[in-house]
Amino acid sequence: MILEVEQLAVRYNEVPAVQRVSFSVRAGEIVALLGSNGSGKSSILRAIAGLTAPSSGRIVFDSRDITREPAHLRAAIGLTLVPEGRRLFPKLSVEKNLRLGAYARRDLEEIERALTLVFTLFPVLKERRSQMAGTLSGGEQQMLAIGRGLTAKPKLLMLDEPSWGLAPKLVTKIIHTIQAINASGVTVLLVEQSVHRALAISHRAYVIQTGRIVLEGPGRELLGNASLQKAYLGI
């Protein structure tokens, strides 16, 4: 297992957002966390990334207990979060945003290889490498956010709603890109509002409801179970 989450709980002002959630991610997998808005999915990712302190529980990444480690140390050992809403530096160029993703890396040749990979996955970013990030379209900004995550050389890439606000055609491109990233050897933990697409590409999925895991199984198995989708996902 590259990631093990054990009895994780998160509270905001004494209000529970995540309630004793346990799950795991194997190296090489795409694992999806699914559920309605407010179910606790993003809170789980933020706790894993070190941006939100859990009230209890344990997080083990690559055989290392990181429960109390600061976010920058987690990023340095290969745990990368691409947050919902992109969170780019709008007044910096595309290339500078990408290079900031590699801020903890020292091997210049490896950084250049990472940039080449990003430009291969997203050719439009190469065309716009000198353009200010804030002037890109929504789809291009999402590509840049994912690309910035990749330049950090993640062992586990966590994607929080990567299709947020995108047209259907762009959603399809992003989903295919996630598969390509995974095929290159990067493990993916995915929170995604496009449930059918997420289940179609996921090796396994967990369904979250009111801060608890209520269902788990292979992605395609859940995709084919209409009654479960209706009961827990509202589709």
Residue, then its C-alpha position, 0 to 999 in steps of 0.5 A: m500500500i502506498l497510502e493507508v488512512e486509518q480511522l481519520a476524523v476531521r472537525y471544523n468548529e466541533v462540527p464533524a466533517v469526516q467520521r472515522v474513515s479508513f481506506s487504502v490505495r495501492a501503488g499503481e492504482i486510480v482510486a476514486l472518492l465519490g459522494s455528494n457535495g458536503s460529504g467530506k471528500s475534499s476534507i479527506l484530501r486536505a487532511i492527507a495533504g497536511l492542510t487540515a489537521p485531523s482530530s484523530g486517526r492515522i495517515v501512513f504514506d509509503s510506509r511512513d507515518i505522516t499524520r503530524e508532519p507539515a504539508h511541505l514535508r509531505a510534498a517533498i516525499g511525493l504526496t501532491l494535491v491539485p486542489e479544487g479551484r486550481r489555485l494558480f498564480p495568475k500573474l505569473s507565466v505558465e512556465k513559472n507556475l510549472r516550475l514552482g511545482a518543482y520548487a523542492r527538486r534540485d535535479l535540473e535535468e529531471i525538472e526539464r524532463a518533467l516539463t517535457l512530459v507536461f507539454t506532451l500531455f498538454p501541448v497548448l501549455k507549451e504554446r502558451r508557456s510565456q502567457m500569464a496563467g490568469t489569462l488562460s481559459g478555464g480548461e487551460q487553467q485546469m491543465l496547468a494545475i495538473g501539470r504543476g502537480l506533475t512537476a513535483k514528481p509525485k508518487l501519489l497525485m491527489l486530484d480534487e474535482p479536476s473537471w470542475g466548471l469544464a465543458p463536457k469535451l474538456v472533461t473527457k480530455i482531462i479524464h483521458t489525461i488522468q489515465a495517461i498519468n496513471a499509465s506513466g507510473v503515478t498513483v492517483l487518488l481522485v475526487e470527481q463530480s463526474v461519477h460515471r467517468a470516475l468509476a469507468i477509469s478507477h480500479r477501486a472506489y469508495v463512496i462517502q456519505t455524511g463523512r463516512i464510507v458507506l460503500e466500496g468496490p471495483g470501479r466498474e462493478l459500482l458503475g454497473n450497479a444502478s440501485l447502488q448509484k441511486a441510493y448513494l450517489g443520487i444518479 
